[in-house]
């Protein structure tokens, strides 16, 4: 009995260890709920669902919440379209900037990981963006 009392005073008693472990498990569970799914690997979204990358995709955005780390997959016919990752100015003007930092994807099956904030995409083929082939996605 004296050994058990001495162990309890040193923090090795039957109640003290179990309580700490339980507290750690509860704290870990709460933290996991507070972290968005995207930070734990992200979700993958197919732009335009079965229709793919195309015009007027506001319907596709409706009801979705995106997070940094989520992946957008653009499926399209590479003979007729592309995906240009642009800034807000390029999006509003439907212009692909001519600089070394501009990314234009042309595989027909492109995957883009969202960064936190506004992410802008346009089709760089002449007239396509002006006809509505563009997408603005805000990621939290």
N, C-alpha and C positions, 0 to 999 in steps of 0.2 A: 504494500500500500504506500509506503514511504517513497518507493521508486516512482510510482505513478504520480504522486504529488509533486515530486521534484521535476519530472518530465513536463507536467502541466505548467509549472513556474517557468520553465525554459521555453515554453511555446510549443511543446510537442504533445500536449494532451489530446485526448480523443476528440474534444469539441473544437479546439482551436484550429487544427489543420483542416478539418472538414468544412468549417465555416469560411475559411479563406478560399478554399477551392470553389465552394458554391458561389461566393461573391465574385470571384474571377469569371466563372462560367456565365453568370447573369450579366456582368459588365460586357463580356465578349459578345453575347447574343444581342444586347442593346446596340452596341457599336456596329454590328453587321447589318442591323436593320436601318441604321442611319446612313450607311454608305450606298449611293445609287448603284444599281446593277452594272452600269457602264464601267465604273471604277473597278469592278471585279471581273473585267473581261469585255464588257460591252455587248450590246445586241447588234445583230445584223439585220438591216432593212434592205429590201429590194425595191429600188425607186420605181414607182408606178406599178408595183406588184406584177401581175402576169403581163400587163401591157408594156412594161419596160419604160425606159427613158424616153419621154416625149413632151408634147406641149401641154400647157395648162394643168399643172400637177397640184394645184391648191387642194383639190379633193383628196389627194393622197396624203397630204400633210395633216389634214383635219384629225384632231383627237390624239395625235402622237406627241410624245415628249421625248426629246433627244438629249443625250448626255455626251460630254467629251469622252471619247473612246469608242462610241458607237461607230459602226461601219455601214456606209451606204454602198450598195452594189448597183452600178449602172449597167443595164443590159440594153444593147442597141445594135443596129446594123452598121458596122464600121465603114461601109462603103458610102454611107450618107450622113453620118453623124459623128460627133466626138463629144468629149466632156472637158471643158476648160474650167479650171479652178481659178476664180477671179476675186477681186476685192469688191467692195460696195460700189465704187465708181464704175468698174467694168460691168457689174451687174445692171446698174441703172441705165448705162449707156449702151448696153449690149455690144461691148467691144472687148476683144481679147488683147490685153496689153502686150506690147512687143518688147519684152525684156527677159533677161536670163532667169528671173525668178518665176515666170509664168509656167504653170504646169498644164499641158494639154494632153489628155489621155485618148488613145485611139484603138484600143484592143477590142472593143465591143463587149467587154466584160470587165469593167474597171471597179476596183474597190478603193474607197476613200475613207480614212478614219477621221471622224469629226474632231475638231479642236473646240475648246470652250469659246463661246461667243457666236458671232454670225459667220456662217459658211455659205459661200455663194458659188453657184455652178451655172454655166451657160453652154449651149451648143455653139461652137465657133464657126460653123458653116454659114455662109452668107444668107442672111434673112431668117435663119431658124430662131435665133433668140428673139428678134423683133416679132416673130409669129407666136411667141410664148414658150419657147423651149428653154426655160431657165428655172432655177430652183434656189430658194433662200431658206436655209435651215439654221435655227438658233439652237445651240447645244449648251446645256447647263453644266 
